[in-house]
Amino acid sequence: MGRSTVIGAMALALLGSSPAVGAAASTNNVLPSSAHARRPTYDKGGWRCAPGFVWRNAGRSDWLCVDPGEARRIEQENLQAPKSWIELPDGTRACRAGLVTRDATKKDGVCVDPIRHELVREMNLALYTVR
């Protein structure tokens, strides 16, 4: 069993067993009714996404399965990320005015508009139990 499989298993075990219900955006900030986010399932070969879903890949610790359109959008946001940052004198960076961090994972620093941030938060509910 590889290190990433063990880490993923531990993360999912800690997350509880909330239903896999969430929403994902495909090409804009409108929620298509057919888009969903899901928790992966584990079998003897490791963690897998259900048929029709792929890994979101917002960062190394991103364990969410989404529709392929959402995964493409995340990939594009990741590629465009440097254009949305302002380099600060102390060597850190911040989001340009009007943008906030996407927060797909704890260390996700990609800057997006606030509506997109909320959509990503809704997707994360497929993994995390929020009360």
Residue frames as a rotation matrix with the C-alpha (Angstrom) as fourth column:
MET 1
0.591 0.806 0.000 0.00
0.806 -0.591 0.000 0.00
0.000 0.000 -1.000 0.00
GLY 2
-0.202 -0.702 0.683 1.51
0.683 -0.600 -0.416 3.33
0.702 0.383 0.601 -1.08
ARG 3
-0.824 -0.209 -0.526 1.98
0.543 -0.557 -0.629 6.34
-0.162 -0.804 0.572 1.16
SER 4
-0.848 0.530 0.007 -0.71
-0.499 -0.802 0.329 8.37
0.180 0.275 0.944 -0.63
THR 5
-0.175 0.805 -0.567 -3.20
-0.018 0.573 0.819 5.51
0.984 0.154 -0.085 -0.28
VAL 6
-0.314 -0.010 -0.949 -2.54
0.891 0.344 -0.298 5.31
0.329 -0.939 -0.099 3.46
ILE 7
-0.957 -0.054 -0.284 -2.82
0.159 -0.919 -0.361 9.09
-0.242 -0.391 0.888 3.87
GLY 8
-0.634 0.768 -0.091 -6.06
-0.527 -0.344 0.777 9.11
0.566 0.541 0.622 1.88
ALA 9
-0.118 0.578 -0.807 -7.48
0.413 0.768 0.489 6.25
0.903 -0.276 -0.330 3.92
MET 10
-0.567 -0.150 -0.810 -6.68
0.823 -0.153 -0.548 8.04
-0.041 -0.977 0.210 7.15
ALA 11
-0.975 0.203 -0.087 -8.15
-0.208 -0.977 0.047 11.33
-0.075 0.064 0.995 5.91
LEU 12
-0.391 0.883 -0.260 -11.38
-0.420 0.080 0.904 9.71
0.819 0.463 0.339 4.80
ALA 13
-0.218 0.283 -0.934 -11.68
0.707 0.705 0.049 7.71
0.673 -0.650 -0.353 8.01
LEU 14
-0.774 -0.155 -0.613 -11.46
0.578 -0.568 -0.586 10.94
-0.258 -0.808 0.530 9.98
LEU 15
-0.930 0.365 0.033 -14.09
-0.298 -0.804 0.515 12.65
0.215 0.469 0.857 7.84
GLY 16
-0.423 0.828 0.367 -17.03
-0.397 0.194 -0.897 10.54
-0.814 -0.525 0.246 8.90
SER 17
-0.781 0.200 0.592 -19.66
0.539 0.695 0.476 9.12
-0.316 0.690 -0.651 6.61
SER 18
-0.242 0.703 -0.669 -21.69
-0.302 -0.710 -0.637 12.03
-0.922 0.048 0.384 5.30
PRO 19
0.511 0.489 0.707 -23.68
0.505 0.494 -0.708 11.40
-0.695 0.719 0.006 2.13
ALA 20
-0.592 -0.776 0.218 -21.96
0.591 -0.234 0.772 12.16
-0.548 0.586 0.597 -1.11
VAL 21
0.474 0.760 0.444 -24.04
0.880 -0.405 -0.246 15.13
-0.007 0.508 -0.861 -2.09
GLY 22
-0.157 -0.514 -0.843 -22.58
0.339 -0.830 0.443 18.37
-0.928 -0.216 0.304 -3.37
ALA 23
0.883 0.454 0.123 -22.48
0.292 -0.323 -0.900 20.61
-0.369 0.831 -0.417 -6.36
ALA 24
-0.247 -0.969 0.030 -19.82
0.577 -0.122 0.808 21.47
-0.779 0.217 0.589 -8.89
ALA 25
0.514 0.338 -0.789 -19.59
-0.374 -0.739 -0.560 24.14
-0.772 0.583 -0.253 -11.53
SER 26
0.506 -0.323 0.800 -18.62
0.711 0.681 -0.175 23.14
-0.488 0.657 0.574 -15.04
THR 27
-0.169 -0.623 0.764 -17.75
0.934 -0.348 -0.077 26.22
0.314 0.701 0.640 -17.10
ASN 28
-0.317 0.075 0.945 -19.18
-0.096 -0.994 0.046 29.16
0.944 -0.076 0.322 -15.16
ASN 29
-0.949 -0.105 0.296 -20.56
-0.288 -0.087 -0.954 30.04
0.126 -0.991 0.052 -11.76
VAL 30
0.062 0.998 -0.017 -23.97
-0.968 0.065 0.244 28.52
0.244 0.001 0.970 -12.46
LEU 31
-0.554 -0.224 0.802 -24.68
-0.558 0.814 -0.158 25.22
-0.617 -0.535 -0.576 -10.75
PRO 32
-0.379 0.445 -0.811 -25.69
-0.737 0.386 0.555 22.67
0.560 0.808 0.182 -13.37
SER 33
0.412 0.647 0.641 -28.18
-0.905 0.372 0.206 20.20
-0.105 -0.665 0.739 -11.90
SER 34
0.913 -0.047 -0.405 -26.28
-0.096 0.941 -0.325 17.25
0.396 0.336 0.855 -13.39
ALA 35
-0.034 -0.998 0.044 -22.93
-0.228 -0.035 -0.973 18.12
0.973 -0.043 -0.227 -11.74
HIS 36
0.953 0.296 0.058 -22.02
-0.137 0.252 0.958 16.48
0.269 -0.921 0.280 -8.44
ALA 37
-0.161 -0.972 0.171 -19.07
-0.785 0.021 -0.619 15.93
0.598 -0.234 -0.767 -6.19
ARG 38
0.840 0.453 -0.299 -18.50
-0.239 0.803 0.547 12.62
0.487 -0.388 0.782 -4.43
ARG 39
0.320 -0.708 0.630 -16.32
-0.776 0.185 0.603 10.88
-0.544 -0.682 -0.489 -1.94
PRO 40
-0.232 -0.439 -0.868 -14.04
-0.808 0.584 -0.080 8.24
0.542 0.682 -0.490 -3.43
THR 41
0.861 0.436 0.264 -14.52
-0.509 0.741 0.438 4.60
-0.005 -0.511 0.860 -2.52
TYR 42
-0.190 -0.958 0.214 -11.86
-0.953 0.233 0.195 2.14
-0.237 -0.167 -0.957 -1.46
ASP 43
0.940 0.322 -0.112 -11.32
-0.337 0.927 -0.165 -1.32
0.051 0.193 0.980 -2.89
LYS 44
0.705 -0.685 0.185 -8.37
0.424 0.616 0.664 -3.68
-0.569 -0.389 0.725 -2.88
GLY 45
0.207 -0.633 0.746 -6.72
0.931 -0.106 -0.348 -1.62
0.299 0.767 0.568 -5.64
GLY 46
-0.821 -0.495 -0.283 -6.88
0.566 -0.772 -0.290 1.65
-0.075 -0.398 0.914 -3.70
TRP 47
-0.242 0.721 -0.649 -9.06
0.176 -0.626 -0.760 4.74
-0.954 -0.298 0.025 -3.70
ARG 48
-0.807 0.049 0.588 -11.21
0.590 0.069 0.804 5.27
-0.001 0.996 -0.085 -6.79
CYS 49
-0.675 0.650 -0.350 -13.79
-0.584 -0.760 -0.286 7.66
-0.452 0.012 0.892 -8.13
ALA 50
0.030 0.799 0.601 -17.17
0.166 0.589 -0.791 6.33
-0.986 0.123 -0.114 -9.22
PRO 51
-0.408 -0.125 0.905 -17.73
0.887 0.181 0.425 5.89
-0.217 0.976 0.037 -12.97
GLY 52
0.396 0.532 0.748 -18.20
0.745 -0.662 0.076 9.29
0.536 0.527 -0.659 -14.61
PHE 53
0.993 -0.118 0.028 -16.17
-0.109 -0.768 0.631 11.08
-0.053 -0.629 -0.776 -11.92
VAL 54
0.321 -0.947 0.008 -12.48
0.504 0.163 -0.848 12.00
0.802 0.276 0.530 -11.78
TRP 55
-0.024 -0.427 -0.904 -10.13
0.976 -0.205 0.071 13.38
-0.215 -0.881 0.422 -9.13
ARG 56
0.916 0.393 -0.079 -10.57
0.379 -0.913 -0.149 17.15
-0.131 0.106 -0.986 -8.69
ASN 57
0.158 -0.976 0.152 -6.79
0.972 0.126 -0.200 17.69
0.176 0.180 0.968 -8.27
ALA 58
0.850 0.146 0.506 -6.93
0.085 -0.986 0.142 21.09
0.519 -0.077 -0.851 -6.58
GLY 59
0.229 -0.826 0.516 -3.82
-0.939 -0.327 -0.107 20.12
0.257 -0.460 -0.850 -4.60
ARG 60
-0.616 -0.613 -0.495 -1.84
-0.477 0.790 -0.386 17.17
0.627 -0.002 -0.779 -3.22
SER 61
-0.966 0.246 0.085 -4.33
0.050 0.493 -0.869 16.55
-0.256 -0.834 -0.488 -0.43
ASP 62
-0.361 0.876 -0.321 -7.47
-0.909 -0.407 -0.090 16.87
-0.210 0.260 0.943 -2.57
TRP 63
-0.961 0.031 0.275 -9.54
0.026 0.999 -0.019 13.70
-0.276 -0.011 -0.961 -2.23
LEU 64
-0.090 0.980 -0.178 -12.74
-0.288 -0.197 -0.937 14.76
-0.953 -0.033 0.300 -3.97
CYS 65
-0.689 0.001 0.725 -14.24
0.624 0.509 0.593 13.16
-0.369 0.861 -0.351 -7.05
VAL 66
-0.157 0.603 -0.782 -15.98
-0.267 -0.789 -0.554 15.54
-0.951 0.122 0.285 -9.47
ASP 67
0.786 0.408 0.465 -17.38
0.356 0.317 -0.879 15.53
-0.506 0.856 0.103 -12.99
PRO 68
0.029 -0.872 0.489 -14.70
0.978 0.126 0.166 15.95
-0.207 0.473 0.856 -15.70
GLY 69
0.356 0.150 0.923 -15.81
0.529 -0.846 -0.067 19.52
0.770 0.512 -0.380 -16.50
GLU 70
0.986 -0.003 0.169 -15.11
-0.142 -0.554 0.820 20.62
0.091 -0.832 -0.547 -12.94
ALA 71
0.497 -0.863 0.096 -11.70
0.567 0.406 0.716 18.93
-0.657 -0.301 0.691 -13.00
ARG 72
0.019 -0.456 0.890 -10.86
0.947 -0.276 -0.161 20.87
0.319 0.846 0.427 -16.20
ARG 73
0.688 0.290 0.665 -11.96
0.131 -0.951 0.280 24.12
0.714 -0.106 -0.692 -14.56
ILE 74
0.909 -0.412 -0.059 -9.76
0.050 -0.032 0.998 23.44
-0.413 -0.911 -0.008 -11.52
GLU 75
0.191 -0.873 0.449 -6.84
0.901 0.337 0.274 22.70
-0.391 0.352 0.851 -13.84
GLN 76
0.158 -0.070 0.985 -7.36
0.688 -0.708 -0.161 26.01
0.708 0.703 -0.064 -15.66
GLU 77
0.925 0.190 0.329 -7.65
-0.095 -0.722 0.685 27.93
0.367 -0.665 -0.650 -12.38
ASN 78
0.686 -0.727 -0.042 -4.41
0.395 0.323 0.860 26.32
-0.611 -0.606 0.509 -11.20
LEU 79
-0.007 -0.694 0.720 -2.62
1.000 -0.010 0.001 27.33
0.006 0.720 0.694 -14.42
GLN 80
0.197 0.193 0.961 -3.93
0.430 -0.898 0.092 30.91
0.881 0.396 -0.260 -14.22
ALA 81
0.659 0.179 -0.731 -3.24
0.748 -0.053 0.662 31.30
0.080 -0.983 -0.168 -10.48
PRO 82
-0.332 -0.867 -0.371 -0.07
0.891 -0.417 0.179 33.44
-0.310 -0.271 0.911 -10.77
LYS 83
-0.610 0.145 0.779 -2.02
0.443 -0.753 0.487 36.10
0.657 0.642 0.396 -12.70
SER 84
0.435 0.884 0.172 -4.40
0.260 -0.306 0.916 36.58
0.862 -0.354 -0.364 -9.77
TRP 85
0.453 -0.344 -0.822 -1.72
0.890 0.123 0.439 37.11
-0.050 -0.931 0.362 -7.11
ILE 86
0.755 -0.377 0.536 -0.03
-0.268 -0.924 -0.273 40.26
0.598 0.062 -0.799 -5.89
GLU 87
0.131 -0.800 -0.585 3.51
0.748 0.467 -0.471 39.74
0.651 -0.376 0.660 -4.62
LEU 88
0.970 0.238 0.055 3.98
0.126 -0.681 0.721 41.54
0.209 -0.693 -0.690 -1.31
PRO 89
0.442 -0.855 0.271 7.24
-0.680 -0.517 -0.520 43.16
0.585 0.046 -0.810 -0.15
ASP 90
0.107 -0.402 0.909 7.75
-0.900 0.350 0.260 40.49
-0.423 -0.846 -0.324 2.52
GLY 91
-0.816 -0.504 -0.283 7.81
-0.578 0.690 0.435 37.73
-0.024 0.519 -0.855 -0.13
THR 92
-0.557 0.715 0.421 4.27
0.357 0.665 -0.656 36.49
-0.750 -0.215 -0.626 0.49
ARG 93
-0.936 0.312 0.162 1.39
0.053 -0.331 0.942 36.92
0.348 0.891 0.293 -1.91
ALA 94
-0.536 0.836 -0.115 -2.22
-0.001 -0.137 -0.991 38.00
-0.844 -0.531 0.075 -1.67
CYS 95
-0.132 0.601 0.788 -5.23
0.948 0.310 -0.077 37.89
-0.291 0.737 -0.610 -3.96
ARG 96
-0.891 -0.072 0.448 -5.90
0.284 -0.859 0.426 40.84
0.354 0.507 0.786 -6.23
ALA 97
-0.782 0.624 -0.003 -8.79
-0.464 -0.585 -0.665 43.12
-0.417 -0.518 0.747 -5.25
GLY 98
0.046 0.940 -0.339 -12.18
-0.999 0.034 -0.040 41.43
-0.026 0.340 0.940 -5.52
LEU 99
0.175 -0.063 -0.983 -10.75
-0.334 0.935 -0.119 37.90
0.926 0.349 0.142 -5.33
VAL 100
0.404 -0.058 0.913 -10.52
-0.891 0.199 0.407 35.45
-0.205 -0.978 0.028 -2.43
THR 101
-0.728 -0.685 0.028 -8.74
-0.667 0.717 0.201 32.13
-0.158 0.128 -0.979 -1.99
ARG 102
-0.191 0.639 -0.745 -10.57
-0.619 0.511 0.596 29.16
0.762 0.576 0.298 -3.49
ASP 103
-0.372 -0.072 0.925 -9.98
-0.907 0.239 -0.346 26.97
-0.196 -0.968 -0.155 -0.40
ALA 104
0.401 0.437 -0.805 -10.54
-0.614 0.780 0.117 23.63
0.680 0.448 0.581 -2.10
THR 105
0.361 -0.375 -0.854 -8.05
0.688 0.725 -0.028 22.30
0.630 -0.577 0.519 0.47
LYS 106
0.738 -0.078 -0.671 -6.44
0.567 -0.468 0.678 23.88
-0.367 -0.881 -0.300 3.55
LYS 107
-0.175 -0.920 -0.351 -3.35
0.377 -0.392 0.839 24.94
-0.909 0.014 0.416 1.58
ASP 108
0.019 0.254 0.967 -5.20
1.000 -0.001 -0.020 26.04
-0.004 0.967 -0.254 -1.58
GLY 109
-0.270 -0.222 -0.937 -4.07
0.394 -0.913 0.103 29.59
-0.879 -0.342 0.334 -2.36
VAL 110
-0.714 0.084 0.695 -5.60
0.680 -0.152 0.717 29.94
0.166 0.985 0.051 -5.84
CYS 111
-0.740 0.422 -0.525 -7.55
-0.059 -0.817 -0.574 33.20
-0.671 -0.393 0.629 -6.06
VAL 112
-0.650 0.645 0.402 -11.11
0.690 0.278 0.669 33.19
0.319 0.712 -0.626 -7.44
ASP 113
-0.511 0.557 0.654 -14.18
-0.417 -0.826 0.379 35.37
0.752 -0.079 0.655 -7.23
PRO 114
-0.711 0.203 0.674 -16.32
-0.669 0.101 -0.736 35.00
-0.218 -0.974 0.064 -4.08
ILE 115
0.416 0.900 -0.130 -19.09
-0.895 0.380 -0.234 33.13
-0.162 0.213 0.963 -5.93
ARG 116
0.308 -0.400 -0.863 -16.63
-0.403 0.767 -0.499 30.49
0.862 0.501 0.075 -7.13
HIS 117
-0.756 -0.581 0.302 -15.25
-0.481 0.180 -0.858 30.22
0.444 -0.794 -0.415 -3.59
GLU 118
-0.238 0.764 0.599 -18.78
-0.860 0.121 -0.495 29.43
-0.451 -0.633 0.629 -2.34
LEU 119
0.640 0.460 -0.615 -19.32
-0.725 0.627 -0.285 26.81
0.255 0.629 0.735 -5.07
VAL 120
-0.194 -0.797 -0.572 -16.08
-0.302 0.604 -0.738 25.08
0.933 0.030 -0.358 -4.11
ARG 121
-0.753 -0.007 0.658 -17.15
-0.658 0.028 -0.752 25.16
-0.013 -1.000 -0.026 -0.45
GLU 122
0.312 0.942 0.127 -20.41
-0.897 0.336 -0.286 23.46
-0.312 -0.024 0.950 -1.46
MET 123
0.442 -0.239 -0.865 -18.44
-0.483 0.749 -0.454 20.78
0.756 0.618 0.216 -3.34
ASN 124
-0.616 -0.785 0.062 -16.32
-0.440 0.278 -0.854 20.18
0.653 -0.553 -0.517 -0.24
LEU 125
-0.114 0.657 0.746 -19.46
-0.972 0.082 -0.220 19.25
-0.206 -0.750 0.629 1.67
ALA 126
0.668 0.298 -0.681 -19.34
-0.526 0.837 -0.149 15.93
0.526 0.458 0.717 -0.20
LEU 127
-0.087 -0.796 -0.599 -16.23
0.180 0.579 -0.795 15.10
0.980 -0.177 0.092 1.86
TYR 128
-0.921 -0.388 0.028 -16.66
0.086 -0.275 -0.958 17.01
0.379 -0.880 0.287 5.08
THR 129
0.030 0.917 -0.397 -19.49
0.902 0.147 0.406 16.93
0.431 -0.370 -0.823 7.58
VAL 130
-0.836 -0.245 0.491 -20.37
0.092 -0.945 -0.315 20.54
0.541 -0.218 0.812 8.37
ARG 131
0.040 0.860 -0.508 -22.68
0.885 0.206 0.418 21.20
0.465 -0.466 -0.753 11.33
